[in-house]
């Protein structure tokens, strides 16, 4: 299953059936889309001219991150029928839809996706009759935790209460690529935290991060997970009840009270 997420509000919906593949294309006003797919599945990167101009004798060029050669089609000649120059990462895994070229459809499919396929792709028509046209597609390949196909989000909880404050734990489970995890207060300030505990299993990362917090004006805190390589950021908010925040103050008050009582008794000569 492949999910296409628009970056803009104005969206054109098109449904194509090509070589038994059904896929949904969501094109924004600028042609930008985000494709989210589970690792190991096939990903269809959409690129289609709104004019439905016949591109059988045209040239279109797919690149990843502005450098890697993904797929090049030039009037019938392409990487799968003799043309050289394709990046090794994509060799044997990328194909187009020949029967859709007459309708201006230059979409490609990347088979058996890998996390390293995540990135920013461009579909370039350099020699159209009127102007050059470039579509931008962001591909996110990752492990998903439910049927909504959202990327892994942080999970937060109150771990324990100590005399120094409330210890909060944030966990990100099964994320890929490796996320950068931070704690923030409600104003967006990064909080001091312990060294993150990171483990890796099967290419998926598990991160646990602890921080100790004290009372604030809101008692709201955020765990933020960022995956810069794929442009993904998600966060989880947690509220700490005021009664838990008062623990440190009660401990200090109790210690002060005991200290004063001892001093008072010594002054009166009650203690030996």
C-alpha positions in Angstrom: 0.0 0.0 0.0 1.2 3.5 -0.9 -0.1 6.7 0.7 0.2 10.0 -1.1 0.0 13.0 1.1 -0.4 16.5 -0.5 1.7 19.4 0.7 -0.8 22.0 -0.4 -4.6 22.4 0.1 -5.5 22.5 -3.6 -5.5 18.9 -4.7 -6.4 17.1 -7.9 -7.3 13.4 -7.5 -6.5 10.9 -10.2 -6.8 7.1 -10.2 -4.8 5.1 -12.6 -4.6 1.4 -13.2 -1.3 0.4 -14.8 0.0 -3.2 -15.1 -2.4 -4.3 -12.4 -1.3 -1.6 -10.0 -3.9 0.7 -8.5 -2.6 3.8 -7.0 -3.9 7.2 -6.0 -2.1 10.4 -7.1 -2.6 13.5 -5.1 -1.1 16.5 -6.9 -0.8 19.9 -5.2 -0.8 23.1 -7.1 2.9 22.9 -7.4 3.1 19.2 -8.2 4.6 18.4 -4.8 3.5 15.2 -3.1 4.7 13.1 -0.2 4.7 9.3 -0.6 4.7 7.1 2.5 5.3 3.4 2.1 6.3 0.5 4.3 9.8 -0.9 3.8 9.7 -3.9 1.4 6.6 -2.7 -0.4 6.6 -1.1 -3.9 6.3 2.7 -4.1 4.8 4.5 -7.0 6.1 8.0 -7.5 3.5 10.0 -9.4 4.4 12.4 -12.2 1.8 13.3 -14.7 1.2 16.3 -17.0 -2.1 18.0 -16.5 -2.4 18.5 -20.2 -2.2 14.7 -20.8 0.3 15.4 -23.6 1.7 12.4 -25.3 5.2 11.9 -24.1 6.1 8.7 -26.0 8.7 10.7 -28.0 9.7 13.0 -25.2 12.4 13.0 -22.5 11.8 12.8 -18.8 14.4 12.3 -16.1 14.1 11.1 -12.5 16.7 11.9 -9.9 17.0 11.4 -6.1 18.4 14.3 -3.9 19.5 16.1 -7.1 22.3 13.7 -7.9 21.4 10.0 -8.0 20.2 8.7 -11.4 16.9 6.9 -10.8 15.3 6.6 -14.2 15.8 8.3 -17.6 13.4 7.9 -20.5 14.3 9.4 -23.9 11.9 8.6 -26.8 11.7 5.0 -26.0 15.2 4.4 -24.8 15.7 4.0 -21.0 17.7 2.2 -18.3 15.8 -1.0 -18.6 16.5 -1.5 -22.4 20.1 -0.7 -22.8 20.8 2.8 -21.6 23.6 3.1 -19.1 24.2 5.5 -16.2 21.6 4.4 -13.6 22.7 4.5 -10.0 23.5 1.1 -8.6 21.0 1.6 -5.8 18.1 1.5 -8.2 19.4 -0.9 -10.8 16.8 -3.6 -11.6 14.2 -2.1 -9.2 12.7 0.9 -11.1 10.3 0.8 -14.1 7.8 3.1 -15.8 4.3 2.5 -17.3 4.7 2.3 -21.1 1.0 2.2 -21.8 0.4 5.4 -19.9 3.0 7.6 -21.7 0.4 8.5 -24.3 -1.6 10.2 -21.5 1.4 12.2 -20.2 2.0 9.9 -17.3 5.8 9.6 -16.4 5.2 7.9 -13.0 7.7 5.2 -11.9 7.5 2.3 -9.5 10.4 1.5 -7.1 10.1 -2.2 -6.1 11.1 -3.7 -2.8 11.7 -0.3 -1.2 14.5 0.2 1.3 14.9 2.8 4.0 17.8 4.3 2.1 15.3 5.0 -0.8 13.8 7.8 1.4 14.6 11.2 0.1 13.6 13.9 -2.3 12.9 13.0 -5.9 12.4 15.1 -9.0 10.7 14.3 -12.2 12.0 16.6 -14.9 10.6 17.4 -18.3 13.4 19.5 -19.8 12.2 19.8 -23.4 8.5 20.4 -23.4 7.1 22.6 -26.1 6.2 25.5 -23.9 8.5 25.3 -20.9 10.6 23.1 -18.6 8.5 21.4 -15.9 9.8 19.8 -12.7 7.8 17.8 -10.2 9.0 17.3 -6.6 8.1 14.1 -4.8 9.2 13.2 -1.2 9.5 9.5 -0.5 9.4 8.2 3.1 10.1 4.5 3.6 9.6 3.3 7.2 8.0 0.9 9.6 4.4 1.8 10.4 2.5 0.9 13.6 -1.2 1.0 12.5 -3.5 0.9 9.6 -3.4 4.7 9.2 0.1 4.4 7.9 1.5 7.1 10.1 5.2 7.1 11.0 6.2 6.0 14.4 5.4 8.7 17.0 6.9 9.1 20.5 5.4 7.5 23.5 5.6 9.3 26.9 4.9 8.5 30.5 5.7 9.6 34.1 8.4 7.1 35.2 8.8 8.1 38.8 8.7 11.0 41.3 11.9 11.8 43.2 13.0 14.6 45.5 14.6 16.3 42.5 11.3 16.4 40.5 9.3 14.2 38.2 11.2 11.8 35.9 9.6 11.6 32.4 10.3 8.9 29.9 10.0 9.2 26.1 10.3 6.2 23.9 10.4 5.9 20.1 10.0 2.3 19.0 10.9 0.8 15.7 11.8 4.0 13.8 13.8 4.2 10.7 16.0 6.1 9.9 17.4 6.8 13.3 15.5 9.6 15.0 16.8 12.6 17.0 14.8 12.7 20.3 14.5 15.7 22.6 12.4 16.9 25.5 10.9 20.4 25.3 8.8 22.6 27.6 5.6 24.2 26.5 7.5 27.2 25.2 9.7 25.0 22.9 12.8 25.3 25.1 15.0 22.1 24.9 15.3 20.5 28.4 18.3 18.9 29.9 18.1 15.2 29.7 20.1 12.0 30.3 22.1 10.4 27.5 19.6 8.7 25.2 19.5 4.9 25.3 19.6 3.7 21.7 19.3 0.1 20.3 19.0 -1.2 16.8 17.3 -4.3 15.6 16.8 -5.3 12.0 17.4 -1.7 10.8 14.9 -0.2 13.2 15.9 2.1 16.0 14.5 2.1 19.6 15.3 5.2 21.6 14.5 6.0 25.2 15.2 9.4 26.7 14.7 10.5 30.4 14.4 14.0 31.8 13.6 15.4 35.2 11.1 18.3 35.4 9.8 20.6 38.0 6.8 22.8 38.2 6.1 25.3 35.4 3.2 27.6 34.5 1.6 24.9 32.4 3.2 21.6 33.5 3.1 20.6 29.9 6.1 18.9 28.2 6.7 17.6 24.7 8.9 14.8 23.4 9.9 15.6 19.9 11.2 13.0 17.4 13.0 14.3 14.3 14.2 12.4 11.2 16.0 15.0 9.2 16.9 12.6 6.4 13.3 12.2 5.4 11.9 15.6 6.6 9.8 14.0 9.3 8.9 15.5 12.7 6.4 14.3 15.3 5.8 15.0 18.9 3.8 13.8 21.9 2.6 16.0 24.8 2.4 15.0 28.4 0.8 16.8 31.3 2.2 16.3 34.8 -0.4 16.9 37.6 0.4 19.6 40.1 0.2 17.2 43.0 3.2 15.3 41.6 5.1 18.5 41.1 4.7 19.4 44.7 6.5 16.4 45.9 9.9 18.0 45.9 8.6 21.0 47.9 7.0 18.7 50.5 10.3 16.8 50.9 12.3 20.0 51.4 9.7 21.4 53.8 9.8 18.1 55.8 13.6 18.1 56.0 13.6 21.8 57.1 11.0 21.0 59.7 13.0 18.1 61.1 16.2 20.2 61.1 14.5 23.1 63.0 13.0 20.7 65.5 16.5 19.2 66.2 18.0 22.7 66.5 15.2 23.8 68.8 15.6 20.8 71.1 19.4 21.2 71.2 18.9 24.9 72.2 16.5 23.9 75.0 18.9 21.1 76.1 16.3 18.4 75.4 18.8 16.3 73.5 21.8 14.8 75.3 
